[in-house]
Amino acid sequence: MSVRAVICGLGACLPEHVVTNTDLAARLDTSDDWIHTRTGIRRRRTVEPGTSTGDLAVSAGQAALESGGGDADFVLLATTTPDRPCPATAPEVAHRLGLDEVPAVDVAAVCSGFVYALALAEALVRAGTCERPLVIGAEVYTSIIDPQDRDTAVIFGDGAGAALLRRGRGGEPGAVRAVDLGSAGAGSDLITVPVGGSRCPGRGEEVPPEQRYFRMRGREVYRQAVHRMTVSARSVLDRAGWQPASVRAFVGHQANQRILDSVSDRLGIATRYRYGNIAEVGNTAAASIPLALADTAADGRVRPGAPTVLTAFGGGLTWGSVAVTWPDVVPVYLPPKTPTSRRGPQPADRSVPAQRTPQPWLLPAGIEPPPAP
């Protein structure tokens, strides 16, 4: 079969600090029942002060490299919350992973970021540009969320997930079989941080504090997300030559459980083939799909080679889907790295053996870690 990119490693990193719905109800006009009923979320993770997106990305990237048994020759970092506006965060992450001088670039597609980056990595492999791209989704969304905004503070969490790919063939477990991407810039005001870019830098002027935070028009976003993800998933199934009834794993962006259920219902994906971890980690934006992949793979619920659909929707507006055969991998979980020191970024310590079974705090409730291989 033709050359394809094959997922050969999965890595994950979540902060250890848990914020429950009850914790939020203590300071916001909300309740555990209100949040869970409307979103499916019960808890989320938040970073300690001083921990950045790059710190989480390094841990998740190193975990994926350990899972895949080797280095990478290209790094794509999907994020909405880079360490700085300039330069991109990916080169520093690559350096800290010991991948000096490899190409490294940020991908900005908000919650669709990982799907976009995965599609780009697959194209780079097929074009012969690289052999082993590392795709990371990492976010510290608490850095752009208004802690007093009930509409967003209850939804988002921090985290990072990563996938290592290699050059392979379409018949292998983990092979990317088809992609579908799209955007609609006319809806750019639906999901936005109004201040901080060149359009409205907010420099030397009074800017209301709320304009510096993430804002989302929830009802319209809900409608757009269901429609765009459904159409995109159908398109990628057609391109892969798969029928919806053949899908054995559906992993959507973990934005809202009702969105995920609506998309799955419209596609005709049976409940038993829907996988995710939104209840435990909330919406981690670009990190959500790789984190859900790692959790599902750790539990061993999907047979390697099974037809799988990944789909996402995010600001921009952007959306995308990937058809992939379920990878034959053992995910690796690592805790967040120590925040970057004043001496600057340091290469990852490869002498420390990675954990090949999930941290107990990362597993969804009721799931036991599998035995170590």
VMD Tcl script that draws the C-alpha trace (Angstrom):
set ca {
  {0.00 0.00 0.00}
  {1.02 3.64 -0.37}
  {3.27 5.48 2.07}
  {1.41 6.78 5.11}
  {2.21 8.38 8.44}
  {1.72 5.88 11.27}
  {1.15 6.79 14.93}
  {3.81 4.85 16.85}
  {3.83 6.62 20.22}
  {1.44 8.46 22.54}
  {2.32 10.66 25.50}
  {0.35 12.65 28.05}
  {0.90 15.19 30.80}
  {-1.64 16.75 33.16}
  {-1.02 19.06 36.11}
  {-1.62 17.43 39.47}
  {-3.88 20.16 40.85}
  {-7.55 19.14 40.60}
  {-10.38 21.68 40.49}
  {-13.79 20.08 41.03}
  {-17.19 21.48 40.20}
  {-17.77 21.87 43.93}
  {-14.62 24.01 44.17}
  {-15.97 26.31 41.45}
  {-19.42 26.45 43.03}
  {-17.82 27.88 46.16}
  {-16.89 31.07 44.30}
  {-19.23 31.20 41.30}
  {-23.00 31.21 40.88}
  {-23.13 27.57 39.80}
  {-23.33 24.01 41.11}
  {-21.91 20.58 40.38}
  {-25.22 19.50 38.86}
  {-25.51 22.60 36.67}
  {-22.00 22.16 35.25}
  {-22.18 18.40 34.75}
  {-25.64 18.44 33.19}
  {-24.67 21.08 30.61}
  {-21.09 20.03 29.85}
  {-20.40 16.52 31.14}
  {-17.46 17.87 33.17}
  {-16.87 17.00 36.82}
  {-13.28 18.14 37.32}
  {-10.34 19.67 35.47}
  {-6.59 20.21 36.01}
  {-4.79 23.53 36.46}
  {-1.09 24.36 36.48}
  {0.85 25.66 39.43}
  {2.02 29.30 39.17}
  {5.03 29.58 36.87}
  {4.26 26.46 34.81}
  {3.87 27.24 31.11}
  {2.45 25.59 28.02}
  {6.01 24.77 26.97}
  {6.64 22.96 30.26}
  {3.61 20.72 29.69}
  {4.53 20.23 26.03}
  {8.03 19.04 26.92}
  {6.66 16.38 29.27}
  {4.04 15.16 26.80}
  {6.57 15.21 23.96}
  {9.16 13.27 25.92}
  {6.47 10.76 26.91}
  {5.51 10.22 23.25}
  {9.17 9.78 22.26}
  {9.58 7.17 25.01}
  {6.38 5.44 23.91}
  {7.52 5.38 20.28}
  {11.07 4.31 21.07}
  {13.06 7.01 19.31}
  {13.63 10.63 18.41}
  {11.78 12.96 16.04}
  {12.88 15.00 13.04}
  {10.07 17.58 13.02}
  {8.06 19.14 15.86}
  {4.58 20.61 15.45}
  {3.07 22.22 18.55}
  {-0.65 22.98 18.47}
  {-1.57 25.62 21.03}
  {-3.70 28.69 21.67}
  {-1.61 29.68 24.70}
  {2.04 29.94 23.59}
  {4.65 30.86 26.17}
  {5.15 34.25 24.48}
  {3.64 36.13 21.51}
  {7.08 35.93 19.91}
  {8.92 33.69 19.22}
  {7.00 30.45 18.66}
  {7.11 27.97 21.53}
  {7.86 24.87 19.43}
  {11.59 25.53 18.83}
  {12.20 25.90 22.56}
  {10.24 22.71 23.24}
  {12.34 20.88 20.63}
  {15.53 22.15 22.27}
  {14.44 21.02 25.70}
  {13.67 17.59 24.22}
  {17.23 17.37 22.90}
  {16.03 17.80 19.30}
  {18.26 20.73 18.38}
  {18.17 21.99 14.79}
  {15.09 19.99 13.76}
  {12.29 22.07 12.18}
  {9.76 23.19 14.79}
  {6.65 25.30 14.38}
  {3.52 26.33 16.28}
  {0.11 25.54 14.78}
  {-2.65 27.99 15.73}
  {-6.10 26.51 15.07}
  {-7.47 26.73 18.63}
  {-9.35 23.53 19.58}
  {-8.82 22.08 16.09}
  {-5.08 22.52 16.49}
  {-4.08 18.91 17.08}
  {-6.12 17.65 14.12}
  {-4.59 20.34 11.89}
  {-1.08 19.50 13.11}
  {-1.67 15.77 12.64}
  {-2.85 16.38 9.08}
  {0.19 18.54 8.36}
  {2.53 15.90 9.82}
  {0.94 13.22 7.65}
  {1.44 15.38 4.55}
  {5.08 16.05 5.49}
  {5.74 12.33 5.81}
  {4.11 11.50 2.47}
  {6.05 14.33 0.81}
  {9.32 12.94 2.15}
  {10.06 16.08 4.17}
  {10.47 14.12 7.39}
  {10.37 10.56 8.69}
  {9.29 10.90 12.34}
  {7.27 14.03 13.17}
  {6.25 14.73 16.76}
  {2.80 16.31 17.10}
  {1.99 17.96 20.44}
  {-1.18 19.64 21.68}
  {-0.55 21.70 24.80}
  {-2.52 24.39 26.61}
  {-2.53 26.48 29.77}
  {-6.02 27.81 29.17}
  {-6.27 29.12 32.71}
  {-3.87 31.87 31.56}
  {-6.56 33.37 29.28}
  {-9.76 32.49 31.16}
  {-11.56 35.00 33.38}
  {-11.82 33.13 36.70}
  {-15.09 34.93 37.41}
  {-16.75 34.06 34.09}
  {-19.15 31.20 34.76}
  {-19.53 30.47 31.05}
  {-15.84 29.63 30.50}
  {-14.21 29.05 33.90}
  {-16.21 25.85 34.40}
  {-15.23 24.38 31.03}
  {-11.51 24.70 30.45}
  {-8.50 22.98 31.97}
  {-4.76 22.70 31.36}
  {-2.84 19.77 29.88}
  {-0.79 18.35 27.03}
  {-0.84 15.26 24.83}
  {1.42 14.13 22.01}
  {1.69 11.63 19.20}
  {4.89 10.44 17.52}
  {4.49 9.39 13.90}
  {6.75 7.44 11.57}
  {6.86 6.64 7.89}
  {4.90 3.46 7.20}
  {2.14 1.86 5.13}
  {-1.60 2.26 5.00}
  {-2.33 -1.26 6.19}
  {-0.59 -0.84 9.55}
  {-2.29 -0.09 12.87}
  {-1.99 3.64 13.51}
  {-1.92 4.61 9.83}
  {-3.53 7.91 8.86}
  {-5.92 7.03 6.05}
  {-7.64 10.34 5.22}
  {-7.97 13.94 6.42}
  {-10.54 16.72 6.07}
  {-9.91 20.34 7.11}
  {-11.92 23.53 6.83}
  {-12.37 27.08 8.10}
  {-14.89 29.93 8.09}
  {-13.31 33.26 8.96}
  {-16.69 34.98 8.90}
  {-17.22 33.46 12.34}
  {-13.96 34.68 13.83}
  {-15.79 36.71 16.48}
  {-17.51 33.67 17.99}
  {-14.41 32.45 19.85}
  {-11.83 35.11 20.61}
  {-9.45 36.94 22.92}
  {-10.19 40.52 21.77}
  {-7.01 42.28 22.95}
  {-3.33 41.45 22.53}
  {-2.77 41.18 18.78}
  {-1.89 43.77 16.14}
  {-5.55 44.66 15.54}
  {-5.99 45.75 19.14}
  {-2.66 45.58 21.00}
  {-4.04 47.38 24.08}
  {-0.76 49.24 24.45}
  {-0.78 52.56 26.28}
  {-4.53 52.69 26.62}
  {-7.20 51.73 29.08}
  {-8.65 48.35 28.18}
  {-11.45 46.75 30.21}
  {-10.01 43.65 31.93}
  {-12.66 41.39 30.41}
  {-11.37 42.25 26.92}
  {-8.08 40.50 27.73}
  {-9.81 37.19 28.45}
  {-11.12 34.40 26.25}
  {-14.69 34.95 25.14}
  {-17.11 32.54 23.47}
  {-20.66 32.92 22.19}
  {-21.80 29.58 23.52}
  {-25.09 28.93 21.75}
  {-23.80 29.75 18.28}
  {-20.57 27.85 18.92}
  {-22.62 24.80 19.95}
  {-24.64 24.92 16.74}
  {-21.59 25.42 14.54}
  {-19.59 22.71 16.31}
  {-22.26 20.04 15.87}
  {-22.78 20.90 12.20}
  {-19.13 21.29 11.21}
  {-17.85 18.21 13.04}
  {-20.65 16.05 11.61}
  {-20.06 17.18 8.02}
  {-16.28 16.89 8.35}
  {-16.46 13.41 9.88}
  {-18.74 12.23 7.08}
  {-16.33 13.65 4.53}
  {-13.32 11.90 6.01}
  {-15.23 8.61 6.17}
  {-16.02 8.94 2.46}
  {-12.36 9.69 1.68}
  {-11.23 6.66 3.68}
  {-13.86 4.46 2.02}
  {-15.41 3.54 5.37}
  {-19.06 3.28 6.35}
  {-20.11 4.81 9.71}
  {-21.15 1.33 10.85}
  {-17.53 0.16 10.47}
  {-16.13 2.72 12.92}
  {-14.94 1.13 16.14}
  {-13.55 4.23 17.85}
  {-14.87 7.79 17.72}
  {-12.78 10.41 19.55}
  {-14.06 13.96 19.27}
  {-12.61 17.14 20.70}
  {-13.59 17.10 24.36}
  {-15.51 20.37 24.36}
  {-18.93 19.43 25.67}
  {-20.48 16.00 26.14}
  {-23.74 17.08 24.54}
  {-21.85 18.18 21.41}
  {-20.05 14.85 21.27}
  {-23.28 12.90 21.68}
  {-25.08 14.98 19.04}
  {-22.30 14.45 16.48}
  {-22.08 10.73 17.22}
  {-25.84 10.32 16.98}
  {-25.97 12.09 13.62}
  {-23.16 9.91 12.30}
  {-24.76 6.74 13.63}
  {-21.83 5.81 15.88}
  {-22.95 3.42 18.61}
  {-22.46 4.57 22.19}
  {-20.03 1.73 22.94}
  {-17.62 3.07 20.32}
  {-17.46 6.63 21.68}
  {-14.39 7.41 23.76}
  {-13.30 10.42 25.78}
  {-12.31 11.78 29.18}
  {-14.11 15.13 29.39}
  {-15.59 14.32 32.81}
  {-12.12 14.07 34.33}
  {-10.08 16.74 32.51}
  {-12.59 19.17 31.00}
  {-11.92 20.99 27.74}
  {-8.16 21.14 27.19}
  {-8.51 22.65 23.69}
  {-5.69 21.46 21.39}
  {-4.60 18.89 23.99}
  {-7.97 17.18 24.27}
  {-7.78 14.61 21.47}
  {-4.27 13.29 22.23}
  {-5.14 13.08 25.93}
  {-8.29 11.12 25.11}
  {-6.30 8.86 22.77}
  {-3.76 8.13 25.49}
  {-6.40 7.34 28.11}
  {-8.29 5.05 25.75}
  {-5.13 3.27 24.61}
  {-4.00 2.79 28.23}
  {-7.25 1.06 29.04}
  {-6.89 -1.31 26.07}
  {-10.49 -0.83 25.00}
  {-9.84 -0.64 21.24}
  {-8.28 -3.33 19.06}
  {-5.19 -2.16 17.11}
  {-6.11 -1.56 13.48}
  {-9.76 -0.70 14.25}
  {-11.27 2.06 12.04}
  {-11.12 5.31 14.04}
  {-12.39 8.84 13.48}
  {-10.95 11.92 15.18}
  {-12.85 15.19 14.77}
  {-12.59 18.70 16.20}
  {-13.97 22.23 15.99}
  {-12.39 25.44 17.22}
  {-12.00 29.18 16.91}
  {-11.20 30.76 13.63}
  {-13.58 29.16 12.86}
  {-11.70 25.94 12.13}
  {-12.63 22.28 12.00}
  {-11.15 19.00 10.85}
  {-11.27 15.23 10.97}
  {-8.79 12.39 10.56}
  {-9.49 8.76 9.69}
  {-6.87 6.51 11.26}
  {-6.56 2.86 12.16}
  {-6.23 2.49 15.94}
  {-2.51 2.47 16.87}
  {-0.74 -0.45 18.51}
  {1.01 1.57 21.22}
  {1.52 1.71 24.98}
  {1.08 5.35 26.06}
  {3.54 6.96 28.44}
  {2.49 9.43 31.15}
  {4.84 12.01 32.67}
  {4.21 14.74 35.25}
  {4.83 18.38 34.34}
  {8.43 19.46 34.03}
  {9.92 21.88 36.50}
  {9.22 25.41 35.23}
  {11.92 26.86 32.98}
  {14.81 28.17 35.02}
  {16.40 31.59 34.67}
  {19.27 29.96 32.81}
  {16.90 29.27 29.95}
  {15.47 26.06 28.53}
  {17.39 22.88 29.29}
  {17.35 19.62 27.29}
  {15.18 16.85 28.69}
  {16.89 14.28 30.91}
  {16.57 11.06 28.90}
  {18.32 9.10 31.68}
  {15.14 9.09 33.78}
  {12.95 6.15 32.75}
  {9.46 7.16 31.67}
  {6.33 5.73 33.24}
  {4.56 3.34 30.90}
  {1.42 3.08 32.99}
  {-0.88 6.02 33.69}
  {-0.59 8.21 36.74}
  {-3.60 7.36 38.95}
  {-4.73 10.99 38.79}
  {-4.87 10.86 34.99}
  {-7.12 7.84 34.58}
  {-10.87 8.39 34.27}
  {-12.84 7.37 37.33}
  {-13.37 3.63 37.67}
  {-10.51 2.63 35.33}
  {-7.59 0.70 36.76}
  {-4.11 1.08 35.26}
  {-3.11 -1.85 33.06}
  {-0.21 -4.03 34.21}
  {3.24 -2.81 33.21}
  {4.54 -4.52 30.06}
}
mol new
graphics top color blue
foreach p $ca { graphics top sphere $p radius 0.5 }
foreach p [lrange $ca 0 end-1] q [lrange $ca 1 end] { graphics top cylinder $p $q radius 0.2 }
display resetview
